[in-house]
Amino acid sequence: MKSLSDLAQEDVGRLMDFIKELRKQGLSNGNIAREIERKFGVKISISTIKRWYYGKTNPFNKTKKIDLKPSPELSYIIGVVLGDGCIRIKDEYHYTICLKTKDKEFAEKFAECLRKLELKARIRQESDSRRLRWVAEAYSKSLYMFLKQPLENLVKVAEKYPKEFLQGLFDSEGFSVVSAGKKLLVAIHFTNSNKDILNIVQKMLKERFNIDSKRYLCIAEGTLVKTPSGISQASKDIYTLAIESRADICRFTADIGFNIKRKQEKLVDALELLIKHTSKEAAVVWKNSYRKERKEWVKVN
């Protein structure tokens, strides 16, 4: 049996409409409470039904009602929360939507999308002994309950704006892979342990953008891996979705892309070199423009 506090914004609105309809039919408040319990599995008091019906209290006075209709911003938020973002309850009543990232523009983009939903999003810096991160967060029970829905429900909303949804996911867990040995080689990778999310991304890339991708097992469950906090054991299989053909990489860059500057810039630079030069020549030019720092290519100023 659910309580009112377990309900999403649209569910509360549906209950209020249901109460009004049953009152028009002449049902007593006690019978309405039993009908709500039978149909919705929600326990509601007779006094609450009275207050709602007569307008003495409004459940949205304490929980700010926000626009959760499909939008580019909401699709991006869903993508980020399925990736690096998170939702959690802080201090028992702060329903938090949060992103922690090393990229300031990623935090700014996430906060901008939250503000488009009329939330008071803030950005701050957080540091520990290992790293400095940007934190973007906002408080909203309505959005928290919405994002707690099953994956298939979220995707039905997010797929209305597939570009922004995929951007949120790839900004979180996607990156370009550049190899500059004898030849310059480039690919786009997306890593995740959730097979359902991988299936959704692979299908959406193909059906909405005509982009082919291949799936590989990246890290097997039980493998020791190096993380920012030290060496740990992978608790799940982690897979990579790889976009490898030149045509598909170009389509991704033009039609989806990364919002994070360093990710998009590296991808564009590599593609431009491969257009202007042979792969062998491009590798030489690349190493004059980029240097390796902790296994990552960094542009030389």
C-alpha positions as CSV (number, residue, x, y, z in Angstrom):
1,M,0.0,0.0,0.0
2,K,1.4,3.4,-1.0
3,S,1.1,6.7,0.9
4,L,0.6,10.1,-0.7
5,S,4.3,10.9,-0.1
6,D,5.2,8.0,-2.5
7,L,3.3,9.6,-5.4
8,A,4.7,11.5,-8.4
9,Q,3.3,14.9,-9.3
10,E,1.0,13.6,-12.0
11,D,-0.3,10.8,-9.8
12,V,-1.4,13.4,-7.2
13,G,-3.1,15.4,-9.9
14,R,-4.9,12.3,-11.1
15,L,-6.1,11.5,-7.6
16,M,-7.5,15.0,-7.2
17,D,-9.4,14.7,-10.4
18,F,-10.7,11.3,-9.4
19,I,-12.0,12.7,-6.1
20,K,-13.9,15.5,-7.9
21,E,-15.4,13.0,-10.3
22,L,-16.6,10.6,-7.6
23,R,-18.1,13.5,-5.6
24,K,-20.1,14.5,-8.6
25,Q,-21.4,11.0,-8.7
26,G,-22.6,11.4,-5.1
27,L,-20.2,9.1,-3.3
28,S,-19.4,9.8,0.3
29,N,-15.8,10.6,1.4
30,G,-15.5,7.2,3.0
31,N,-16.5,5.4,-0.2
32,I,-14.1,7.6,-2.2
33,A,-11.3,6.6,0.2
34,R,-12.1,3.0,-0.4
35,E,-12.3,3.4,-4.2
36,I,-8.9,5.1,-4.2
37,E,-7.4,2.3,-2.2
38,R,-9.0,-0.3,-4.5
39,K,-8.0,1.4,-7.8
40,F,-4.7,3.1,-7.0
41,G,-3.4,1.2,-4.0
42,V,-3.1,4.4,-2.1
43,K,-4.1,5.0,1.5
44,I,-5.8,8.4,1.9
45,S,-7.7,9.8,4.9
46,I,-11.2,11.1,4.8
47,S,-10.0,14.5,6.2
48,T,-7.5,14.8,3.3
49,I,-10.2,14.1,0.8
50,K,-12.4,16.9,2.4
51,R,-9.6,19.4,2.4
52,W,-8.6,18.7,-1.2
53,Y,-12.2,18.8,-2.5
54,Y,-13.1,22.1,-0.7
55,G,-9.8,23.7,-1.6
56,K,-8.7,24.2,2.0
57,T,-5.3,22.6,1.3
58,N,-3.4,22.1,-1.9
59,P,-0.8,19.3,-2.1
60,F,1.2,21.4,-4.5
61,N,1.7,24.2,-2.0
62,K,4.4,22.2,-0.3
63,T,5.6,20.4,-3.5
64,K,6.3,22.9,-6.3
65,K,4.5,21.8,-9.4
66,I,6.8,21.9,-12.5
67,D,6.3,21.3,-16.2
68,L,7.2,17.7,-16.9
69,K,6.0,17.6,-20.5
70,P,8.6,16.3,-23.0
71,S,11.2,19.0,-23.8
72,P,14.8,19.1,-24.9
73,E,15.9,20.1,-21.4
74,L,14.0,17.3,-19.7
75,S,15.4,14.7,-22.2
76,Y,18.9,16.0,-21.4
77,I,18.3,15.7,-17.7
78,I,17.0,12.1,-18.1
79,G,20.1,11.2,-20.1
80,V,22.5,12.7,-17.5
81,V,20.7,11.0,-14.5
82,L,20.9,7.7,-16.3
83,G,24.7,8.4,-16.7
84,D,26.8,10.4,-14.2
85,G,24.0,12.2,-12.5
86,C,22.0,10.9,-9.5
87,I,18.9,11.5,-7.4
88,R,18.8,11.1,-3.7
89,I,17.0,12.2,-0.5
90,K,19.3,14.4,1.6
91,D,18.5,15.2,5.3
92,E,15.2,13.3,5.0
93,Y,13.2,15.9,3.1
94,H,15.6,17.4,0.5
95,Y,14.8,15.6,-2.8
96,T,18.0,16.2,-4.7
97,I,18.9,16.0,-8.4
98,C,22.6,16.2,-8.7
99,L,25.6,16.0,-11.0
100,K,29.3,15.9,-10.0
101,T,31.9,16.4,-12.8
102,K,35.3,17.7,-13.5
103,D,34.0,19.7,-16.4
104,K,32.5,23.1,-15.5
105,E,30.5,23.4,-18.8
106,F,28.9,20.1,-18.1
107,A,27.7,21.3,-14.7
108,E,26.6,24.6,-16.2
109,K,24.6,22.8,-19.0
110,F,22.9,20.5,-16.4
111,A,22.0,23.5,-14.2
112,E,20.7,25.4,-17.2
113,C,18.3,22.6,-18.0
114,L,17.1,22.4,-14.4
115,R,16.5,26.2,-14.5
116,K,14.4,25.8,-17.6
117,L,12.1,23.6,-15.5
118,E,11.9,26.7,-13.1
119,L,14.1,25.0,-10.5
120,K,16.7,26.9,-8.4
121,A,19.8,25.1,-9.5
122,R,23.1,26.1,-8.1
123,I,26.7,25.3,-9.0
124,R,29.5,24.9,-6.5
125,Q,33.0,23.4,-6.3
126,E,33.8,20.4,-4.2
127,S,37.3,19.0,-3.5
128,D,38.9,16.2,-1.6
129,S,42.5,14.9,-1.4
130,R,42.3,13.4,-4.9
131,R,40.3,15.8,-7.2
132,L,38.3,19.0,-7.7
133,R,34.8,18.6,-9.0
134,W,32.0,20.9,-10.1
135,V,28.6,20.1,-8.5
136,A,25.2,21.2,-10.0
137,E,22.2,20.4,-8.0
138,A,18.5,21.4,-7.4
139,Y,15.8,20.3,-5.0
140,S,12.5,19.1,-6.3
141,K,10.2,16.3,-5.0
142,S,8.2,16.4,-8.3
143,L,11.3,15.9,-10.5
144,Y,12.8,13.3,-8.1
145,M,9.6,11.2,-8.2
146,F,9.4,11.6,-12.0
147,L,13.0,10.3,-12.4
148,K,12.4,7.4,-10.1
149,Q,10.0,5.9,-12.7
150,P,10.9,2.7,-14.5
151,L,13.4,3.1,-17.3
152,E,10.8,2.4,-20.0
153,N,8.6,5.2,-18.8
154,L,11.5,7.7,-18.8
155,V,12.5,6.6,-22.3
156,K,9.0,7.3,-23.6
157,V,9.5,10.9,-22.6
158,A,13.2,11.2,-23.5
159,E,12.8,9.8,-27.0
160,K,10.7,12.8,-28.1
161,Y,14.0,14.7,-28.2
162,P,16.6,12.0,-29.0
163,K,19.5,14.3,-29.7
164,E,19.4,15.9,-26.2
165,F,18.8,12.5,-24.5
166,L,21.8,11.0,-26.2
167,Q,23.9,14.1,-25.4
168,G,23.1,13.7,-21.7
169,L,24.2,10.1,-21.8
170,F,27.4,10.7,-23.9
171,D,28.4,13.8,-22.0
172,S,28.2,11.5,-18.9
173,E,29.7,8.2,-20.1
174,G,30.9,8.8,-23.7
175,F,34.2,9.8,-25.1
176,S,36.3,9.9,-28.2
177,V,39.2,7.4,-28.5
178,V,42.2,8.6,-30.5
179,S,45.2,6.4,-31.3
180,A,48.2,8.1,-32.9
181,G,50.7,5.3,-33.6
182,K,51.8,4.9,-37.2
183,K,48.3,5.9,-38.2
184,L,45.7,8.2,-36.7
185,L,42.6,6.3,-35.7
186,V,39.5,7.6,-34.0
187,A,36.3,6.1,-32.5
188,I,33.5,7.1,-30.1
189,H,32.9,4.9,-27.1
190,F,30.0,4.8,-24.6
191,T,30.4,2.6,-21.5
192,N,27.7,1.3,-19.2
193,S,26.9,-1.8,-17.1
194,N,23.2,-1.6,-17.8
195,K,22.3,-3.8,-20.8
196,D,18.9,-2.1,-21.1
197,I,20.4,1.3,-21.4
198,L,23.0,0.0,-24.0
199,N,20.1,-1.5,-26.0
200,I,18.2,1.8,-26.0
201,V,21.2,3.8,-27.0
202,Q,22.2,1.4,-29.8
203,K,18.7,1.3,-31.1
204,M,18.2,5.1,-31.0
205,L,21.5,5.7,-32.7
206,K,20.5,3.5,-35.6
207,E,16.8,4.3,-36.0
208,R,17.0,8.1,-35.4
209,F,20.4,9.0,-36.7
210,N,21.4,6.0,-39.0
211,I,24.6,5.4,-36.8
212,D,25.9,1.9,-36.5
213,S,27.6,0.8,-33.3
214,K,29.2,-2.4,-31.9
215,R,29.1,-3.8,-28.4
216,Y,32.1,-5.2,-26.6
217,L,32.7,-6.5,-23.1
218,C,35.0,-3.9,-21.6
219,I,35.6,-5.1,-18.0
220,A,34.4,-8.5,-16.7
221,E,32.8,-8.8,-13.3
222,G,35.4,-9.4,-10.7
223,T,38.2,-7.7,-12.5
224,L,40.4,-5.4,-10.5
225,V,40.2,-1.8,-11.8
226,K,41.9,1.5,-10.9
227,T,39.4,4.2,-9.7
228,P,40.0,7.7,-8.3
229,S,39.6,6.2,-4.8
230,G,42.0,3.3,-5.5
231,I,41.9,-0.2,-6.7
232,S,38.5,-1.9,-6.6
233,Q,36.8,-5.0,-8.0
234,A,34.2,-4.6,-10.7
235,S,30.8,-5.6,-9.3
236,K,29.3,-6.0,-12.8
237,D,30.2,-6.6,-16.4
238,I,30.9,-3.3,-18.1
239,Y,30.3,-2.9,-21.8
240,T,31.5,-0.5,-24.4
241,L,29.3,0.6,-27.3
242,A,31.7,1.7,-30.1
243,I,31.1,3.9,-33.1
244,E,33.9,3.1,-35.5
245,S,33.3,3.9,-39.1
246,R,34.3,7.3,-40.4
247,A,30.8,8.0,-41.8
248,D,29.1,7.1,-38.5
249,I,31.6,9.2,-36.5
250,C,30.9,12.2,-38.7
251,R,27.2,11.7,-38.4
252,F,27.5,11.6,-34.6
253,T,29.7,14.7,-34.5
254,A,27.3,16.7,-36.7
255,D,23.9,15.5,-35.5
256,I,24.5,14.8,-31.8
257,G,27.9,15.8,-30.5
258,F,29.2,16.5,-27.0
259,N,28.3,19.6,-25.0
260,I,31.6,19.2,-23.2
261,K,34.2,21.3,-25.1
262,R,37.3,19.1,-24.6
263,K,35.4,16.0,-25.8
264,Q,33.9,17.7,-28.9
265,E,37.0,19.6,-29.8
266,K,39.2,16.5,-29.7
267,L,36.8,14.6,-31.9
268,V,36.5,17.5,-34.4
269,D,40.3,18.0,-34.5
270,A,40.9,14.3,-35.3
271,L,38.3,14.2,-38.0
272,E,39.6,17.4,-39.7
273,L,43.1,16.0,-39.8
274,L,41.9,12.7,-41.4
275,I,40.0,14.7,-44.0
276,K,43.1,16.9,-44.9
277,H,45.8,14.2,-44.6
278,T,46.5,10.5,-44.9
279,S,46.2,8.6,-41.7
280,K,50.0,8.4,-41.4
281,E,50.4,12.1,-41.9
282,A,47.6,12.9,-39.6
283,A,49.3,11.0,-36.8
284,V,52.4,13.2,-37.0
285,V,50.4,16.4,-37.1
286,W,48.2,15.2,-34.2
287,K,51.2,14.6,-31.9
288,N,52.4,18.2,-32.6
289,S,49.0,19.4,-31.4
290,Y,48.2,17.0,-28.5
291,R,50.3,15.4,-25.8
292,K,49.4,12.4,-23.5
293,E,48.8,13.2,-19.8
294,R,47.7,10.3,-17.6
295,K,46.6,8.3,-20.7
296,E,44.5,11.1,-22.0
297,W,45.3,13.3,-25.0
298,V,45.4,17.0,-24.0
299,K,45.6,19.9,-26.5
300,V,48.8,21.9,-26.5
301,N,48.1,25.6,-26.2
